[in-house]
Amino acid sequence: MAGSAAALGALAVAAAAAVGVGAVGAASVHSARAAGAADAAALAAADAVTGAAVGVPCDRAAEVAASVGAELVACALVEMTATVRVRVGGGLLGAEARARAGPPSGRE
């Protein structure tokens, strides 16, 4: 009996570790997706504000974010620079990312 209890305990620990590793992996994937979505959304908004693309800047950012499965949480325009924040997933495994895009500032 003691041997089977030890085997069951080892199995439970292994299962818990596997679930933990899976959760960390999912969070990492969400984080990478959020970063990519934020970059693309900021570029789309900046293109619209500078006239390189047609549309309302924050609407374009929302469309681009949604096309990759993200939600636009915030969008701000200062002169010709767009700053966005997007969210991918929800709950504990969700991730948010921010990005900014605009014309070069001329600083080296």
DRENLUMTOR-420250 format. One line per 3 residues: number of its first residue (from 1); their letters; for each residue x, y, z of N, C-alpha, C. Coordinates in nm, 3 decimals, decimal comma. Atoms other than C-alpha are relative to their C-alpha. Layout:
<sites>
NUM	a	X Y Z X Y Z X Y Z  ...
</sites>
This chain:
<sites>
1	mag	0,081 -0,120 0,000 0,000 0,000 0,000 0,085 0,126 0,000  -0,084 -0,120 -0,006 0,278 0,245 0,081 0,061 0,029 -0,137  -0,058 -0,017 0,134 0,431 0,186 -0,264 -0,099 0,063 -0,096
4	saa	0,099 -0,056 0,092 0,106 0,262 -0,443 -0,034 0,145 0,037  0,025 -0,139 -0,042 0,051 0,578 -0,235 0,112 0,091 -0,050  -0,114 -0,079 0,048 0,400 0,699 -0,326 -0,008 0,019 -0,151
7	alg	0,013 -0,009 0,145 0,338 0,623 -0,694 -0,110 0,099 -0,037  0,110 -0,093 0,025 0,007 0,810 -0,683 0,043 0,143 0,030  -0,050 -0,134 -0,035 0,176 1,106 -0,512 0,093 0,053 -0,108
10	ala	-0,092 -0,041 0,106 0,450 1,114 -0,776 -0,076 0,035 -0,128  0,082 -0,027 0,117 0,188 1,101 -1,050 -0,073 0,134 0,015  0,070 -0,127 -0,025 -0,004 1,390 -0,892 0,095 0,118 -0,015
13	vaa	-0,099 -0,107 0,012 0,312 1,601 -0,869 0,036 0,022 -0,146  -0,034 -0,012 0,142 0,399 1,526 -1,232 -0,114 0,067 -0,078  0,114 -0,060 0,067 0,047 1,618 -1,345 -0,009 0,149 0,031
16	aaa	0,005 -0,141 -0,038 0,055 1,946 -1,152 0,111 0,078 -0,070  -0,110 -0,066 0,069 0,394 2,031 -1,302 -0,031 0,017 -0,148  0,036 -0,009 0,143 0,265 1,957 -1,654 -0,102 0,111 -0,023
19	vgv	0,100 -0,105 0,012 -0,035 2,185 -1,601 0,067 0,137 0,015  -0,071 -0,126 -0,021 0,194 2,461 -1,471 0,083 0,039 -0,121  -0,081 -0,027 0,119 0,429 2,431 -1,768 -0,089 0,040 -0,116
22	gav	0,094 -0,035 0,107 0,131 2,440 -2,005 -0,053 0,141 0,016  0,052 -0,135 -0,025 -0,005 2,755 -1,841 0,106 0,105 -0,031  -0,109 -0,095 0,029 0,333 2,930 -1,862 0,020 0,010 -0,151
25	gaa	-0,015 -0,002 0,146 0,360 2,831 -2,228 -0,111 0,080 -0,066  0,113 -0,074 0,057 0,012 2,966 -2,304 0,015 0,150 0,026  -0,020 -0,142 -0,031 0,090 3,294 -2,128 0,109 0,060 -0,087
28	svh	-0,109 -0,048 0,085 0,412 3,325 -2,326 -0,048 0,022 -0,143  0,055 -0,015 0,135 0,227 3,273 -2,654 -0,089 0,123 -0,007  0,087 -0,119 -0,003 -0,034 3,534 -2,557 0,083 0,128 0,004
31	sar	-0,086 -0,117 -0,010 0,243 3,778 -2,468 0,062 0,035 -0,136  -0,060 -0,024 0,131 0,414 3,736 -2,805 -0,105 0,048 -0,100  0,107 -0,043 0,089 0,083 3,768 -2,991 -0,041 0,144 0,029
34	aag	0,039 -0,136 -0,038 -0,003 4,083 -2,795 0,103 0,101 -0,050  -0,107 -0,091 0,045 0,334 4,243 -2,877 -0,008 0,022 -0,151  0,012 -0,013 0,145 0,294 4,171 -3,248 -0,123 0,079 -0,040
37	aad	0,125 -0,071 0,030 -0,065 4,295 -3,250 0,015 0,149 0,032  -0,020 -0,141 -0,038 0,034 4,617 -3,070 0,087 0,070 -0,104  -0,088 -0,060 0,102 0,315 4,684 -3,318 -0,078 0,028 -0,129
40	aaa	0,075 -0,015 0,124 0,088 4,627 -3,618 -0,108 0,107 0,013  0,106 -0,099 -0,021 -0,195 4,837 -3,471 0,057 0,141 0,006  -0,062 -0,132 -0,008 0,037 5,127 -3,390 0,045 0,047 -0,137
43	laa	-0,042 -0,036 0,136 0,181 5,121 -3,741 -0,119 0,038 -0,087  0,119 -0,031 0,078 -0,168 5,117 -3,893 -0,055 0,137 0,037  0,049 -0,130 -0,045 -0,276 5,414 -3,682 0,092 0,112 -0,048
46	ada	-0,096 -0,102 0,045 0,042 5,605 -3,766 -0,010 0,023 -0,150  0,017 -0,016 0,145 -0,005 5,537 -4,136 -0,124 0,084 -0,031  0,122 -0,076 0,023 -0,358 5,674 -4,116 0,016 0,146 0,040
49	vtg	-0,015 -0,139 -0,045 -0,260 5,985 -3,920 0,094 0,080 -0,091  -0,093 -0,071 0,090 0,023 6,070 -4,161 -0,052 0,008 -0,143  0,056 -0,001 0,134 -0,194 6,008 -4,467 0,055 -0,109 -0,091
52	aav	-0,054 0,110 0,079 0,000 5,704 -4,587 -0,106 -0,107 -0,025  0,112 0,093 0,017 -0,323 5,501 -4,547 -0,129 0,078 0,024  0,131 -0,065 -0,013 -0,690 5,592 -4,563 -0,070 -0,052 0,124
55	gvp	0,080 0,041 -0,113 -0,909 5,586 -4,254 0,026 0,083 0,123  -0,015 -0,065 -0,130 -0,952 5,708 -3,899 0,106 -0,079 0,077  -0,113 0,072 -0,059 -0,630 5,623 -3,712 -0,037 -0,107 0,104
58	cdr	0,032 0,098 -0,104 -0,776 5,454 -3,404 -0,094 -0,109 -0,050  0,084 0,104 0,061 -1,038 5,273 -3,613 0,086 -0,099 -0,077  -0,093 0,089 0,072 -0,760 5,135 -3,833 0,076 -0,088 0,098
61	aae	-0,072 0,079 -0,101 -0,569 5,027 -3,522 -0,089 -0,111 0,054  0,094 0,101 -0,052 -0,878 4,845 -3,389 -0,022 -0,111 -0,102  0,020 0,100 0,105 -0,932 4,670 -3,723 0,120 -0,093 -0,010
64	vaa	-0,122 0,082 0,011 -0,572 4,552 -3,743 0,015 -0,090 0,122  -0,010 0,081 -0,121 -0,571 4,435 -3,381 -0,100 -0,115 -0,004  0,103 0,104 0,006 -0,897 4,244 -3,432 0,035 -0,107 -0,103
67	svg	-0,034 0,097 0,104 -0,761 4,079 -3,747 0,098 -0,106 0,048  -0,093 0,099 -0,055 -0,498 3,902 -3,537 -0,047 -0,053 0,135  0,058 0,056 -0,122 -0,729 3,816 -3,249 0,024 0,080 0,126
70	ael	-0,025 -0,084 -0,118 -0,649 4,108 -3,019 -0,110 0,105 0,010  0,097 -0,106 -0,025 -0,865 4,380 -2,868 0,076 0,129 0,028  -0,061 -0,131 -0,026 -0,767 4,747 -2,883 -0,056 0,054 0,130
73	vac	0,041 -0,049 -0,132 -0,777 4,874 -2,524 0,010 0,152 0,005  -0,020 -0,145 -0,003 -0,643 5,227 -2,577 0,072 0,043 -0,127  -0,064 -0,057 0,118 -0,539 5,449 -2,864 0,010 0,150 0,023
76	alv	-0,020 -0,144 -0,019 -0,390 5,797 -2,835 0,086 0,054 -0,113  -0,076 -0,067 0,105 -0,261 6,038 -3,096 0,055 0,130 0,055  -0,065 -0,125 -0,036 -0,011 6,312 -3,018 0,076 0,045 -0,123
79	emt	-0,051 -0,048 0,128 0,070 6,514 -3,326 -0,011 -0,113 -0,101  0,006 0,106 0,100 0,161 6,240 -3,576 0,049 -0,134 0,055  -0,044 0,125 -0,063 0,254 5,968 -3,327 -0,118 -0,069 0,065
82	atv	0,109 0,080 -0,055 0,013 5,690 -3,236 0,056 -0,093 0,108  -0,034 0,092 -0,108 0,033 5,499 -2,907 -0,122 -0,087 0,025  0,112 0,092 -0,019 -0,182 5,188 -2,864 0,031 -0,101 0,110
85	rvr	-0,011 0,112 -0,096 -0,247 4,920 -2,602 -0,101 -0,104 -0,042  0,089 0,108 0,041 -0,394 4,583 -2,696 0,001 -0,111 0,104  0,012 0,115 -0,091 -0,510 4,275 -2,505 -0,028 -0,125 -0,084
88	vgg	0,023 0,131 0,062 -0,495 3,911 -2,613 -0,036 -0,096 0,111  0,042 0,096 -0,101 -0,679 3,643 -2,419 -0,066 0,071 0,117  0,065 -0,058 -0,117 -0,838 3,695 -2,083 0,040 -0,074 0,126
91	gll	-0,030 0,064 -0,128 -0,809 3,610 -1,719 0,147 0,002 0,033  -0,139 0,008 -0,044 -0,480 3,504 -1,570 0,097 -0,025 -0,115  -0,089 0,033 0,111 -0,342 3,385 -1,904 -0,001 0,108 -0,109
94	gae	0,004 -0,108 0,098 -0,423 3,706 -2,093 0,127 0,084 0,006  -0,118 -0,086 0,003 -0,157 3,954 -2,195 -0,036 0,132 -0,067  0,014 -0,132 0,061 -0,142 4,324 -2,280 0,137 0,046 -0,048
97	ara	-0,124 -0,057 0,051 0,116 4,509 -2,484 -0,028 0,141 -0,051  0,009 -0,137 0,049 0,181 4,871 -2,581 0,102 0,018 -0,112  -0,094 -0,033 0,107 0,343 5,014 -2,890 -0,025 0,143 -0,046
100	rag	0,010 -0,137 0,050 0,411 5,355 -3,039 0,064 0,005 -0,137  -0,056 -0,013 0,135 0,469 5,448 -3,403 -0,032 0,140 -0,052  0,016 -0,130 0,062 0,510 5,767 -3,600 0,119 0,030 -0,086
103	pps	-0,113 -0,036 0,084 0,746 5,951 -3,825 0,129 0,009 0,084  -0,126 -0,011 -0,075 1,115 5,958 -3,730 0,012 0,137 0,065  -0,012 -0,125 -0,076 1,198 6,221 -3,473 0,121 0,082 -0,042
106	gre	-0,120 -0,071 0,043 1,531 6,315 -3,632 0,113 -0,011 0,100  -0,107 0,019 -0,102 1,726 6,219 -3,317 0,081 -0,123 -0,036  -0,090 0,112 0,029 2,021 5,989 -3,356 0,010 -0,090 0,119
</sites>
